[in-house]
Amino acid sequence: MEIIPSILTNSKDELTSKLELIRNLDITIQLDFMDGQFVVSRSLLLAELPKELAQISWEAHLMVQNPIEWSQPLY
């Protein structure tokens, strides 16, 4: 079993700060995405993700109305 920590934020600066804390760890993180339609709250959009994310292992938890639109390659 693997425990994957989750990050939920609506701030690019906060996400960048949290990524810096785990940058040298060999872990996978989960990012939670909310579009404000499927659920009431909203988080970061894909276009707002920092480039530092390309350097770590991560997965997405999509709480969005149209998940196919959110599953396109970022880089």
N, C-alpha and C positions, 0 to 999 in steps of 0.2 A: 504494500500500500504506500502511496505517496501523498503527502499533505502539501497542497499548493496554496501559498498565501495569496490573498486577493487584494487588489488595490482599487478603491472606488474614489474618484475625485472628479471635480469639474474644473480644475485648475491645471494648466500646463506646467506652471512653475512648481506646484506641489508634487505633481507626478515626476518631474525632473529631479526634484530634491529626494524623493523616495527611491528613484532608480539609482541615484548616486550612492545611497546607503547599501544597496545590494549588488552593486556593480561587480565586485570581486567574488561574490558567492556563486557557487555552482548550483543554482536553483532555477526552477520554472516559476513564474508568477502568472496570476490570472488578472486580467483587466476587465472590469465590469463596464459595459456600455449600456446606456439608457437614452432613448430618443425623446422622452417627454410625451410619447403617444401610446406605446405599449404599456408603459408604466408612467406615473405622473412625473417622476423626477427626470432630470437630464444630466448626463455626464459629458465628458469630452467627446468631440466628434473625431472621426479618423483623421481628418485634415489637421487637427490640432495636436496630434501625437508628436512628441519630440523624436528627433533622429536617433537619440541614444537607445531607443527601444530596439533598434536593429542589432544591437550588440548583446542582447540577452535572450533567453528562452522565455516565451510567453504564450499564453492562450487567451481567448476572448470568451466572456460570458455575455451573450447578446440578449438583452431585454429590449428588443426593438421590434417595430411593426413589420419591417421588410428586411429580414436577416440577409437575404441574398445581396442586397445593396451594400451591406456592411462586410461582406466576405471577399471583397476584391483585394488583390495584392496592394500593399502600401508603397513599396519601393521598387 
